[in-house]
């Protein structure tokens, strides 16, 4: 009887081992098949994405040629935009969450008078400047943070800034057309701090004040991020200067290009 029990135990152990082996084998086969189909699906998705990218690249190349031709006709040098990665090091002051020290990126030109745009998740976070060789960030909600924007589908111009009484607002909006609650605010790029079309926030209220509108805006980013994209538009601004030709006594309009940051 004792031998039978031992034999029975060994049979059960062997049976369990076989079952476990079969289960493991089935799981491995299932995983291999799933991985194969996932790879097939990924290859299909990547192929489609590559095709879409090629279409966008062709459209971009065509627009770039037209853009450069237009700039050449106007005798204006193109703006050079550079985007670099930066991270927050610390707050500048205790209990002030709108002013931060940022890691200085070595790839950027270190221009003391430059104003950089700060972006997080394709949304405006604030601006940054060089101060005594260090990169200082003013986030949305700081009095020194301001930049040009457009409101709504009609692209109504204004300036995003912080107001002590109203909070984050878009100021100096023309009286017409009227701004509506719920309209979205984007950067305009006119001040060459940001490129156009970066999301800023949504209009919560509007009032008229001294010949213009002022809109209170809920910013899309309301907390400090650990990392930011730093936008550097090293523009070659063009000024139209009216010169008098002393020899012919006529006036000619000429475009002079210079780097405003230098």
Buried (B, 14 or more C-beta within 10 A) or exposed (E): EEEEEEEEEEEEEEEEEEEEEEEEEEEEEEEEEEEEEEEEEEEEEEEEEEEEEEEEEEEEEEEEEEEEEEBEEEEBBEBEBBBBEBEBBEBBEEEEEBBBBBBBBEEBEEBEEBBBBBBBEEBBBBBBBBEEEEBBBBBBBBEEBBBBBBBBEEEBBBBBBBEEEBBBBBBBBEEEEEBEEEBBBBBBBBBBBBBEEBBBBBBBEBEEEEEEBBBBBBBBBEEBBEEBBBBBBBBBBBEEEEEEEEEEEEEEEEEEEEEEBE
